[in-house]
Amino acid sequence: MSKTKATRASGQNKIYEQIKAQMGEYVRVENAEEEICELYSVYYCNKDRVDRVNSKKTELDIEIKGGTRTLTLTIIQNPNTNGELGQTGGVLWNSSVIMSEYFAQRSAWAGDGRLDVGQANVVELGSGCGLVGLALHQLGARRVALTDQQRMLRVLNKNIEACR
């Protein structure tokens, strides 16, 4: 096993052990690369982070904590679309905050073989309000492309402009 792979496995095992300790039971992980985000969200959902979004507000200030810095993003929402069949992109979901923090935490580890956000070209499909892609942009991703349905682009474009 190469040093990079060994370091990656060691770091993942550390995270896994923290999650396992938090949950109080053994959880088998078949493929840590594929399952780490799910485990990360379970771990953080136990820490008063579940209700960081409010789907009824038209504007939210979201703090993304990771590494040595905290990102603050103002996100505009359209709560009116939330109840429409098939329309979920008008408001933030807790998962977008968790995913943004996941990347923010990982971006600080680039020196030991983990995700180097600064080298990433990102395409976010179904961006909704765009929090994950905007966070990755502020974390230094090389290029970020945000996409969604035509009717969601007005809110997405406002958020892109607000976060420039």
Accessible surface in RSA format (square Angstrom, percent):
REM  Atomic radii and reference values for relative SASA: ProtOr
REM  Chains: A
REM  Algorithm: Lee & Richards
REM  Probe-radius: 1.40
REM  Slices: 20
REM RES _ NUM      All-atoms   Total-Side   Main-Chain    Non-polar    All polar
REM                ABS   REL    ABS   REL    ABS   REL    ABS   REL    ABS   REL
RES MET A   1   178.76  92.6  91.98  60.9  86.79 206.6 101.56  86.3  77.20 102.3
RES SER A   2    62.06  52.4  45.07  60.2  16.98  39.1  52.29 111.3   9.77  13.7
RES LYS A   3   176.74  86.2 163.68 100.4  13.05  31.1 112.83 101.6  63.90  68.1
RES THR A   4    66.29  47.1  61.96  62.8   4.33  10.3  29.67  39.9  36.62  55.4
RES LYS A   5   126.00  61.5 123.03  75.5   2.97   7.1  66.75  60.1  59.25  63.1
RES ALA A   6    43.58  40.1  38.22  59.0   5.36  12.2  39.80  56.0   3.78  10.0
RES THR A   7    43.07  30.6  37.41  37.9   5.66  13.5  28.06  37.7  15.01  22.7
RES ARG A   8    76.98  32.3  76.98  39.2   0.00   0.0  13.04  17.8  63.94  38.8
RES ALA A   9    36.74  33.8  34.00  52.5   2.75   6.2  36.28  51.1   0.47   1.2
RES SER A  10    71.75  60.6  62.02  82.8   9.73  22.4  29.72  63.3  42.03  58.9
RES GLY A  11    11.98  14.8   0.00   N/A  11.98  14.8  10.85  29.8   1.13   2.5
RES GLN A  12    26.73  14.9  25.61  18.7   1.12   2.7   5.80  12.4  20.93  15.9
RES ASN A  13    90.20  62.2  90.11  87.1   0.09   0.2  20.46  49.2  69.75  67.4
RES LYS A  14   137.86  67.3 131.08  80.4   6.78  16.1  79.82  71.8  58.04  61.8
RES ILE A  15    17.59  10.0  17.59  13.1   0.00   0.0  17.59  12.7   0.00   0.0
RES TYR A  16    32.24  15.1  32.24  18.3   0.00   0.0  31.56  23.7   0.68   0.8
RES GLU A  17    86.22  49.5  82.77  62.6   3.45   8.2  43.72  84.6  42.51  34.7
RES GLN A  18    85.92  48.0  78.14  57.1   7.78  18.5  30.30  64.5  55.62  42.2
RES ILE A  19     1.67   1.0   1.67   1.2   0.00   0.0   1.67   1.2   0.00   0.0
RES LYS A  20    58.35  28.5  56.65  34.8   1.70   4.0  26.17  23.6  32.17  34.3
RES ALA A  21    82.58  75.9  50.73  78.3  31.85  72.4  62.61  88.2  19.97  52.9
RES GLN A  22    77.44  43.3  48.93  35.8  28.51  67.9   7.66  16.3  69.78  52.9
RES MET A  23    61.05  31.6  33.64  22.3  27.41  65.3  39.24  33.4  21.82  28.9
RES GLY A  24    66.91  82.5   0.00   N/A  66.91  82.5  34.30  94.1  32.62  73.1
RES GLU A  25   107.59  61.8  95.28  72.1  12.31  29.3  34.77  67.3  72.82  59.5
RES TYR A  26   142.42  66.5 117.70  67.0  24.72  64.3  92.30  69.4  50.12  61.8
RES VAL A  27    35.92  23.6  32.77  29.7   3.15   7.6  35.92  31.2   0.00   0.0
RES ARG A  28   157.19  66.0 137.34  70.0  19.85  47.3  47.08  64.3 110.11  66.7
RES VAL A  29    34.21  22.5  11.56  10.5  22.65  54.6  11.56  10.0  22.65  61.4
RES GLU A  30   128.01  73.5  95.21  72.0  32.80  78.1  52.20 101.0  75.81  61.9
RES ASN A  31    61.66  42.5  56.66  54.8   5.00  12.0  18.71  45.0  42.95  41.5
RES ALA A  32    32.27  29.7  25.67  39.6   6.60  15.0  25.72  36.2   6.55  17.4
RES GLU A  33   105.57  60.6  86.54  65.5  19.02  45.3  49.23  95.2  56.34  46.0
RES GLU A  34   140.39  80.6 106.99  80.9  33.40  79.5  42.86  82.9  97.53  79.6
RES GLU A  35    50.64  29.1  49.95  37.8   0.69   1.7  17.01  32.9  33.64  27.5
RES ILE A  36    11.82   6.7  11.82   8.8   0.00   0.0  11.82   8.5   0.00   0.0
RES CYS A  37    32.98  24.9  32.62  36.4   0.35   0.8  20.52  52.0  12.46  13.4
RES GLU A  38   117.02  67.2 108.83  82.3   8.19  19.5  38.41  74.3  78.61  64.2
RES LEU A  39    12.96   7.2  12.96   9.3   0.00   0.0  12.96   9.1   0.00   0.0
RES TYR A  40     8.27   3.9   8.27   4.7   0.00   0.0   7.34   5.5   0.93   1.1
RES SER A  41    28.38  24.0  28.29  37.8   0.09   0.2  14.62  31.1  13.76  19.3
RES VAL A  42    53.21  35.0  49.39  44.7   3.82   9.2  52.68  45.8   0.53   1.4
RES TYR A  43    31.80  14.8  31.80  18.1   0.00   0.0  10.61   8.0  21.19  26.1
RES TYR A  44    32.13  15.0  32.13  18.3   0.00   0.0   4.67   3.5  27.47  33.9
RES CYS A  45    50.66  38.3  40.98  45.7   9.68  22.7  16.80  42.6  33.86  36.5
RES ASN A  46    82.12  56.6  51.64  49.9  30.49  73.4  15.54  37.4  66.58  64.4
RES LYS A  47    84.22  41.1  69.94  42.9  14.29  34.0  39.77  35.8  44.45  47.3
RES ASP A  48   148.16 103.8 113.55 113.0  34.61  81.9  40.57  95.5 107.60 107.3
RES ARG A  49    56.81  23.9  54.34  27.7   2.47   5.9   9.51  13.0  47.29  28.7
RES VAL A  50    63.38  41.7  62.53  56.6   0.85   2.1  62.69  54.5   0.69   1.9
RES ASP A  51   124.43  87.2  97.10  96.7  27.32  64.6  32.84  77.3  91.59  91.3
RES ARG A  52    64.42  27.0  43.98  22.4  20.44  48.7  31.71  43.3  32.71  19.8
RES VAL A  53    25.98  17.1  10.53   9.5  15.45  37.2  11.68  10.1  14.30  38.8
RES ASN A  54    60.96  42.0  56.39  54.5   4.57  11.0  19.61  47.2  41.35  40.0
RES SER A  55    39.02  33.0  32.71  43.7   6.31  14.5  11.20  23.8  27.82  39.0
RES LYS A  56   172.56  84.2 152.02  93.3  20.54  48.9 106.81  96.1  65.75  70.0
RES LYS A  57   112.70  55.0 107.41  65.9   5.29  12.6  57.01  51.3  55.68  59.3
RES THR A  58    89.61  63.7  85.81  87.0   3.79   9.0  56.69  76.1  32.92  49.8
RES GLU A  59   100.07  57.5  86.40  65.4  13.67  32.6  19.02  36.8  81.04  66.2
RES LEU A  60    15.31   8.5  12.22   8.7   3.09   7.8  15.31  10.8   0.00   0.0
RES ASP A  61   103.61  72.6  73.48  73.1  30.13  71.3  22.98  54.1  80.63  80.4
RES ILE A  62     5.72   3.3   4.35   3.2   1.38   3.3   5.72   4.1   0.00   0.0
RES GLU A  63    79.93  45.9  76.57  57.9   3.35   8.0  18.46  35.7  61.47  50.2
RES ILE A  64     0.26   0.1   0.00   0.0   0.26   0.6   0.00   0.0   0.26   0.7
RES LYS A  65    97.63  47.6  96.79  59.4   0.84   2.0  44.42  40.0  53.22  56.7
RES GLY A  66     7.11   8.8   0.00   N/A   7.11   8.8   0.77   2.1   6.33  14.2
RES GLY A  67    45.63  56.3   0.00   N/A  45.63  56.3  13.31  36.5  32.32  72.4
RES THR A  68   141.95 101.0 103.24 104.7  38.72  92.3  85.15 114.4  56.80  85.9
RES ARG A  69   121.15  50.9 109.37  55.8  11.78  28.1  58.29  79.7  62.86  38.1
RES THR A  70    69.73  49.6  42.59  43.2  27.14  64.7  19.86  26.7  49.87  75.4
RES LEU A  71     9.01   5.0   6.78   4.9   2.23   5.6   9.01   6.3   0.00   0.0
RES THR A  72    80.96  57.6  57.43  58.2  23.52  56.1  43.34  58.2  37.62  56.9
RES LEU A  73     1.76   1.0   0.29   0.2   1.47   3.7   1.76   1.2   0.00   0.0
RES THR A  74    47.75  34.0  43.61  44.2   4.14   9.9  22.93  30.8  24.82  37.5
RES ILE A  75     0.00   0.0   0.00   0.0   0.00   0.0   0.00   0.0   0.00   0.0
RES ILE A  76    43.82  24.9  43.82  32.6   0.00   0.0  43.82  31.6   0.00   0.0
RES GLN A  77     5.55   3.1   0.00   0.0   5.55  13.2   0.00   0.0   5.55   4.2
RES ASN A  78    27.99  19.3  26.24  25.4   1.75   4.2   5.74  13.8  22.26  21.5
RES PRO A  79    32.65  23.8  21.36  19.5  11.29  41.1  21.55  17.8  11.11  69.0
RES ASN A  80   126.58  87.3 105.53 102.0  21.05  50.7  29.82  71.8  96.76  93.5
RES THR A  81    11.53   8.2  11.53  11.7   0.00   0.0  11.49  15.4   0.04   0.1
RES ASN A  82    64.81  44.7  48.80  47.2  16.02  38.6   6.20  14.9  58.62  56.7
RES GLY A  83    79.36  97.9   0.00   N/A  79.36  97.9  43.76 120.1  35.60  79.7
RES GLU A  84    70.64  40.6  59.45  45.0  11.19  26.6  39.12  75.7  31.52  25.7
RES LEU A  85   179.91 100.2 152.70 109.2  27.20  68.4 158.35 111.2  21.56  58.0
RES GLY A  86    56.68  69.9   0.00   N/A  56.68  69.9  37.80 103.7  18.87  42.3
RES GLN A  87    17.94  10.0  16.63  12.2   1.31   3.1   0.81   1.7  17.14  13.0
RES THR A  88    75.12  53.4  71.43  72.4   3.69   8.8  40.86  54.9  34.26  51.8
RES GLY A  89    13.79  17.0   0.00   N/A  13.79  17.0   9.40  25.8   4.39   9.8
RES GLY A  90     0.74   0.9   0.00   N/A   0.74   0.9   0.61   1.7   0.13   0.3
RES VAL A  91     7.08   4.7   3.40   3.1   3.69   8.9   3.40   3.0   3.69  10.0
RES LEU A  92     8.47   4.7   3.38   2.4   5.10  12.8   4.76   3.3   3.71  10.0
RES TRP A  93   136.69  54.9 131.34  63.6   5.35  12.6 132.23  70.5   4.47   7.2
RES ASN A  94    42.69  29.4  38.69  37.4   4.00   9.6  13.74  33.1  28.95  28.0
RES SER A  95    70.74  59.8  63.70  85.0   7.04  16.2  49.39 105.2  21.35  29.9
RES SER A  96    20.78  17.6  17.54  23.4   3.25   7.5  20.78  44.3   0.00   0.0
RES VAL A  97     2.28   1.5   2.28   2.1   0.00   0.0   2.28   2.0   0.00   0.0
RES ILE A  98    11.46   6.5  11.19   8.3   0.26   0.6  11.46   8.2   0.00   0.0
RES MET A  99    62.22  32.2  62.09  41.1   0.13   0.3  61.24  52.1   0.98   1.3
RES SER A 100     0.39   0.3   0.00   0.0   0.39   0.9   0.39   0.8   0.00   0.0
RES GLU A 101     1.20   0.7   1.20   0.9   0.00   0.0   0.28   0.5   0.92   0.8
RES TYR A 102    28.50  13.3  28.50  16.2   0.00   0.0   9.88   7.4  18.62  23.0
RES PHE A 103    43.39  21.7  43.39  26.9   0.00   0.0  43.39  26.3   0.00   0.0
RES ALA A 104     2.12   1.9   1.26   1.9   0.86   2.0   1.26   1.8   0.86   2.3
RES GLN A 105    46.98  26.3  46.86  34.2   0.12   0.3   2.20   4.7  44.78  34.0
RES ARG A 106    15.13   6.4  15.13   7.7   0.00   0.0   8.49  11.6   6.65   4.0
RES SER A 107    28.31  23.9  14.20  19.0  14.11  32.5   6.31  13.4  22.00  30.8
RES ALA A 108    55.87  51.4  16.92  26.1  38.95  88.6  28.27  39.8  27.59  73.1
RES TRP A 109    74.19  29.8  68.72  33.3   5.47  12.9  53.16  28.3  21.03  34.1
RES ALA A 110    34.16  31.4  19.93  30.8  14.22  32.4  20.11  28.3  14.04  37.2
RES GLY A 111    86.05 106.1   0.00   N/A  86.05 106.1  46.15 126.7  39.89  89.3
RES ASP A 112    60.58  42.4  49.53  49.3  11.04  26.1  33.82  79.6  26.76  26.7
RES GLY A 113    24.38  30.1   0.00   N/A  24.38  30.1  16.59  45.5   7.79  17.5
RES ARG A 114    29.74  12.5  17.84   9.1  11.90  28.3  10.10  13.8  19.64  11.9
RES LEU A 115    71.91  40.0  57.36  41.0  14.55  36.6  65.78  46.2   6.13  16.5
RES ASP A 116    61.82  43.3  54.34  54.1   7.48  17.7  15.88  37.4  45.94  45.8
RES VAL A 117     2.44   1.6   1.26   1.1   1.18   2.8   1.26   1.1   1.18   3.2
RES GLY A 118    33.18  40.9   0.00   N/A  33.18  40.9  19.65  53.9  13.53  30.3
RES GLN A 119   109.23  61.1  96.70  70.7  12.52  29.8  34.84  74.2  74.39  56.4
RES ALA A 120    23.81  21.9  15.21  23.5   8.60  19.6  23.81  33.5   0.00   0.0
RES ASN A 121    86.95  60.0  57.18  55.3  29.77  71.7  26.40  63.5  60.56  58.5
RES VAL A 122    25.09  16.5  19.26  17.4   5.83  14.0  22.48  19.5   2.61   7.1
RES VAL A 123    99.19  65.3  73.04  66.1  26.15  63.0  73.04  63.5  26.15  70.9
RES GLU A 124    31.37  18.0  27.17  20.6   4.20  10.0  18.87  36.5  12.50  10.2
RES LEU A 125   143.49  79.9 118.91  85.1  24.58  61.8 119.20  83.7  24.29  65.4
RES GLY A 126    55.48  68.4   0.00   N/A  55.48  68.4  25.94  71.2  29.54  66.1
RES SER A 127     9.23   7.8   0.00   0.0   9.23  21.3   0.10   0.2   9.14  12.8
RES GLY A 128     7.91   9.8   0.00   N/A   7.91   9.8   7.42  20.4   0.50   1.1
RES CYS A 129     3.09   2.3   0.11   0.1   2.97   7.0   0.11   0.3   2.97   3.2
RES GLY A 130     0.52   0.6   0.00   N/A   0.52   0.6   0.00   0.0   0.52   1.2
RES LEU A 131     1.85   1.0   0.00   0.0   1.85   4.7   0.00   0.0   1.85   5.0
RES VAL A 132    18.67  12.3  18.33  16.6   0.35   0.8  18.33  15.9   0.35   0.9
RES GLY A 133     0.09   0.1   0.00   N/A   0.09   0.1   0.09   0.2   0.00   0.0
RES LEU A 134     9.42   5.2   9.22   6.6   0.21   0.5   9.22   6.5   0.21   0.6
RES ALA A 135     0.18   0.2   0.18   0.3   0.00   0.0   0.18   0.3   0.00   0.0
RES LEU A 136     9.44   5.3   9.44   6.8   0.00   0.0   9.44   6.6   0.00   0.0
RES HIS A 137    96.34  52.7  89.35  62.1   6.99  17.9  55.56  57.3  40.78  47.5
RES GLN A 138    56.61  31.7  40.72  29.8  15.89  37.8  19.25  41.0  37.36  28.3
RES LEU A 139    24.38  13.6   5.78   4.1  18.60  46.8   6.31   4.4  18.07  48.6
RES GLY A 140    40.24  49.6   0.00   N/A  40.24  49.6  29.80  81.8  10.44  23.4
RES ALA A 141     9.23   8.5   0.00   0.0   9.23  21.0   0.00   0.0   9.23  24.5
RES ARG A 142   127.11  53.4  95.67  48.8  31.44  74.9  39.73  54.3  87.38  53.0
RES ARG A 143   160.95  67.6 155.00  79.0   5.95  14.2  60.48  82.7 100.47  60.9
RES VAL A 144    42.17  27.8   7.11   6.4  35.07  84.5   8.00   7.0  34.17  92.7
RES ALA A 145    48.11  44.2  42.06  64.9   6.05  13.8  47.68  67.1   0.43   1.1
RES LEU A 146    31.52  17.6   6.31   4.5  25.21  63.4   6.31   4.4  25.21  67.8
RES THR A 147    51.66  36.7  48.72  49.4   2.94   7.0  48.97  65.8   2.69   4.1
RES ASP A 148    34.44  24.1   8.77   8.7  25.67  60.7   7.88  18.5  26.57  26.5
RES GLN A 149    94.04  52.6  83.38  60.9  10.66  25.4  43.60  92.8  50.44  38.3
RES GLN A 150   149.13  83.4 135.01  98.7  14.12  33.6  62.86 133.8  86.27  65.4
RES ARG A 151   132.97  55.8 102.48  52.2  30.49  72.6  52.73  72.1  80.24  48.6
RES MET A 152     5.57   2.9   4.65   3.1   0.92   2.2   3.21   2.7   2.36   3.1
RES LEU A 153    50.30  28.0  50.30  36.0   0.00   0.0  50.30  35.3   0.00   0.0
RES ARG A 154   132.78  55.8 122.81  62.6   9.97  23.7  72.35  98.9  60.43  36.6
RES VAL A 155     8.38   5.5   8.36   7.6   0.02   0.0   8.36   7.3   0.02   0.1
RES LEU A 156     1.97   1.1   1.97   1.4   0.00   0.0   1.97   1.4   0.00   0.0
RES ASN A 157    80.08  55.2  79.30  76.6   0.79   1.9  23.50  56.6  56.58  54.7
RES LYS A 158    91.30  44.5  84.25  51.7   7.05  16.8  52.76  47.5  38.55  41.1
RES ASN A 159     0.00   0.0   0.00   0.0   0.00   0.0   0.00   0.0   0.00   0.0
RES ILE A 160    41.66  23.7  40.79  30.4   0.87   2.1  40.79  29.4   0.87   2.3
RES GLU A 161   112.12  64.4  97.67  73.9  14.45  34.4  46.99  90.9  65.13  53.2
RES ALA A 162    59.87  55.0  17.80  27.5  42.06  95.7  30.50  43.0  29.37  77.8
RES CYS A 163    14.39  10.9   2.97   3.3  11.42  26.8   5.84  14.8   8.55   9.2
RES ARG A 164   200.95  84.4 136.20  69.4  64.75 154.2  74.71 102.1 126.23  76.5
END  Absolute sums over single chains surface
CHAIN  1 A     9548.9       7447.0       2101.9       4836.9       4712.0
END  Absolute sums over all chains
TOTAL          9548.9       7447.0       2101.9       4836.9       4712.0
